[in-house]
Amino acid sequence: MAAASFPQAQPARASVERSGDAIVFRGRIDEASAAAFRQLLRDPAVKRLVITSPGGLVAFALDMAEAIHARGLDLEVPEACMSSCANYIFPAARNKRLGAATAVGWHGNMTHVLYLQQAGLGRWSDAELAAARSLAQRETAFFARAGVDGFVCWFAKLPPHEAQDFYALSPQDMALFGIGNVSIDPAAPLLPAPGVRLVVAERAEVERARPVVRLEE
């Protein structure tokens, strides 16, 4: 299950390779690419993850995120970390360096899926909802361990922002959600990437927008 959606056609296999003290990951997060990452991570000399990813399947992204958090890996995003990569991989890391101001893009997670269903804004089968509920419980537990407010993944889909596609945040606004140690390459472009909207988060506004979501059936 992909973040805030359900399985799509399968793209080309990701590339997961070792380079010095880093694992370099390019492509979609799925069972095979997550397994290749965990295999390389067995080497204690690995200190960093360099990732460019459009996202992928939530369960395997959470597998990677839990391993990243447990090891205290640093993270570099030279181009883009979107969807499940933004939701789980990015906040799991210790120090995070971005190659662009809008390199990390969110557009919803599994708790968001439950909200849409409960608010009458989405319609999924019982089996899909059961899967989303299980993953929402797992992502909530992960965010608690990482000290991150999971609302970062979907708050800007709600009024007053109502972002239609992906949205990004400044490092200062990420910190409002417990995501710290973020730096941006000084030479990074300041304009938003295509399809990514840079939004501003204000604590009072975020709290006013925060809905109650039932994680249990």
C-alpha positions as CSV (number, residue, x, y, z in Angstrom):
1,M,0.0,0.0,0.0
2,A,1.4,3.4,-1.0
3,A,1.0,6.4,1.2
4,A,-2.5,7.8,1.0
5,S,-3.3,5.5,-1.9
6,F,-3.4,1.9,-3.0
7,P,-1.1,-0.2,-5.2
8,Q,-0.4,1.1,-8.7
9,A,1.4,-0.4,-11.7
10,Q,5.0,-1.5,-10.9
11,P,7.8,0.8,-12.2
12,A,11.4,-0.2,-12.9
13,R,13.3,-1.8,-10.0
14,A,15.2,0.6,-7.7
15,S,19.0,0.8,-7.5
16,V,20.4,0.1,-4.1
17,E,24.2,0.2,-3.9
18,R,27.1,0.8,-1.4
19,S,29.4,3.8,-1.9
20,G,32.0,4.3,0.9
21,D,30.2,4.8,4.2
22,A,26.8,5.4,2.4
23,I,24.0,3.4,0.9
24,V,22.8,5.1,-2.3
25,F,19.1,4.3,-3.0
26,R,17.4,5.5,-6.2
27,G,13.9,4.5,-7.1
28,R,10.7,3.1,-5.6
29,I,10.5,1.6,-2.1
30,D,9.1,-1.9,-2.3
31,E,9.9,-5.3,-0.8
32,A,13.0,-6.0,-2.9
33,S,14.6,-2.5,-2.6
34,A,13.9,-2.4,1.2
35,A,15.4,-5.9,1.6
36,A,18.5,-4.8,-0.4
37,F,18.8,-1.8,1.9
38,R,18.6,-3.8,5.1
39,Q,21.1,-6.3,3.7
40,L,23.7,-3.5,3.1
41,L,22.9,-1.9,6.4
42,R,24.3,-5.0,8.2
43,D,27.7,-3.5,7.7
44,P,28.4,-1.3,10.8
45,A,30.6,0.9,8.6
46,V,27.5,2.3,6.9
47,K,26.8,5.8,8.3
48,R,24.6,7.5,5.7
49,L,21.7,7.0,3.3
50,V,21.7,9.0,0.1
51,I,18.2,8.6,-1.3
52,T,16.2,9.8,-4.3
53,S,12.7,8.2,-4.3
54,P,9.2,8.9,-5.4
55,G,8.0,6.9,-2.4
56,G,6.4,3.4,-2.5
57,L,4.8,0.8,-0.3
58,V,4.2,1.9,3.3
59,A,5.1,-1.3,5.1
60,F,8.5,-1.6,3.5
61,A,9.2,2.2,3.9
62,L,8.4,1.7,7.6
63,D,10.8,-1.3,7.7
64,M,13.5,1.0,6.3
65,A,12.6,3.9,8.6
66,E,12.7,1.7,11.8
67,A,16.2,0.5,10.8
68,I,17.4,4.0,10.0
69,H,16.2,5.3,13.3
70,A,17.7,2.4,15.3
71,R,21.1,3.0,13.6
72,G,21.0,6.8,13.8
73,L,21.9,7.1,10.2
74,D,22.4,10.5,8.5
75,L,20.4,11.2,5.4
76,E,21.1,13.1,2.2
77,V,18.3,13.9,-0.4
78,P,20.1,15.3,-3.5
79,E,16.9,15.5,-5.6
80,A,13.6,14.3,-4.1
81,C,12.2,12.2,-1.3
82,M,8.4,12.1,-1.8
83,S,5.3,10.3,-0.4
84,S,6.4,7.3,1.8
85,C,10.0,8.5,1.6
86,A,9.0,11.8,3.1
87,N,6.6,10.3,5.6
88,Y,8.9,7.7,7.2
89,I,12.5,7.6,5.7
90,F,13.2,11.3,6.1
91,P,12.1,11.9,9.7
92,A,13.8,8.6,10.8
93,A,17.3,9.9,10.2
94,R,19.5,11.8,12.6
95,N,21.0,14.7,10.4
96,K,19.3,15.5,7.2
97,R,20.7,17.4,4.3
98,L,18.6,18.5,1.3
99,G,19.8,19.3,-2.2
100,A,16.8,21.6,-2.8
101,A,14.4,23.6,-0.7
102,T,11.4,21.5,-1.9
103,A,13.3,18.1,-2.0
104,V,10.9,16.5,0.5
105,G,7.3,16.4,-0.4
106,W,4.3,15.1,1.6
107,H,0.8,14.3,0.3
108,G,-0.8,12.1,3.0
109,N,-0.3,8.9,5.0
110,M,-2.4,6.0,6.3
111,T,-4.0,8.1,9.1
112,H,-5.0,10.5,6.4
113,V,-6.8,7.7,4.5
114,L,-8.7,6.8,7.7
115,Y,-9.7,10.5,8.1
116,L,-11.0,10.7,4.5
117,Q,-13.1,7.6,5.1
118,Q,-14.4,8.7,8.4
119,A,-15.2,12.2,7.1
120,G,-17.1,10.8,4.1
121,L,-14.5,12.1,1.7
122,G,-13.2,8.7,0.5
123,R,-14.5,5.2,-0.2
124,W,-12.5,2.1,0.1
125,S,-13.3,-1.6,0.5
126,D,-13.4,-3.3,3.9
127,A,-10.1,-5.1,3.0
128,E,-8.4,-1.9,2.0
129,L,-9.6,-0.1,5.2
130,A,-8.4,-3.0,7.3
131,A,-5.0,-2.7,5.7
132,A,-4.9,1.1,6.1
133,R,-6.0,0.8,9.8
134,S,-3.2,-1.7,10.5
135,L,-0.6,0.5,8.8
136,A,-1.9,3.7,10.5
137,Q,-1.4,2.0,13.9
138,R,2.1,1.0,12.9
139,E,3.0,4.5,11.6
140,T,1.6,6.1,14.7
141,A,3.8,3.9,16.9
142,F,6.8,4.7,14.7
143,F,6.2,8.5,15.0
144,A,5.9,8.2,18.7
145,R,9.3,6.4,18.9
146,A,10.9,9.0,16.6
147,G,9.4,12.0,18.5
148,V,7.6,13.2,15.3
149,D,4.1,14.5,14.9
150,G,2.7,12.4,12.1
151,F,0.2,15.2,11.2
152,V,3.1,16.7,9.2
153,C,2.2,14.2,6.5
154,W,-1.2,15.6,5.8
155,F,-2.1,18.8,7.6
156,A,-1.7,20.9,4.5
157,K,-4.3,18.9,2.6
158,L,-6.8,20.5,4.9
159,P,-8.0,24.1,5.0
160,P,-6.6,26.8,4.9
161,H,-3.9,25.3,2.7
162,E,-5.8,22.6,0.7
163,A,-2.7,21.5,-1.2
164,Q,-3.9,19.5,-4.2
165,D,-0.6,17.7,-4.8
166,F,2.6,17.5,-2.8
167,Y,3.7,20.2,-0.3
168,A,7.0,21.0,1.3
169,L,8.1,22.8,4.5
170,S,11.1,24.9,5.5
171,P,13.4,23.4,8.1
172,Q,12.0,25.8,10.7
173,D,8.4,24.6,10.0
174,M,9.5,21.0,10.0
175,A,10.8,21.6,13.6
176,L,7.2,22.4,14.7
177,F,6.4,18.7,14.0
178,G,9.5,17.4,15.8
179,I,11.7,17.0,12.6
180,G,15.0,18.6,13.4
181,N,18.7,18.7,12.2
182,V,17.7,19.7,8.7
183,S,20.0,21.7,6.5
184,I,19.7,22.8,2.9
185,D,22.5,23.1,0.4
186,P,23.2,26.9,0.2
187,A,23.2,26.6,-3.6
188,A,19.8,25.0,-3.6
189,P,17.1,26.5,-5.8
190,L,14.6,28.6,-3.9
191,L,11.6,28.2,-6.2
192,P,9.3,25.2,-5.6
193,A,9.9,22.1,-7.7
194,P,7.1,21.2,-10.2
195,G,4.2,19.7,-8.5
196,V,5.5,20.7,-5.0
197,R,4.0,23.6,-3.1
198,L,6.0,25.3,-0.3
199,V,3.6,26.0,2.6
200,V,4.0,27.8,5.9
201,A,3.0,26.1,9.1
202,E,1.8,28.0,12.1
203,R,1.3,26.2,15.3
204,A,-2.1,27.6,16.2
205,E,-3.4,27.1,12.7
206,V,-2.1,23.5,12.6
207,E,-3.9,22.8,15.9
208,R,-7.2,24.3,14.7
209,A,-7.0,22.1,11.6
210,R,-6.1,18.9,13.5
211,P,-9.1,16.5,13.4
212,V,-9.8,13.4,15.6
213,V,-9.1,10.2,13.7
214,R,-10.1,6.8,15.0
215,L,-7.3,4.2,14.5
216,E,-9.5,1.4,15.8
217,E,-12.5,0.0,13.9
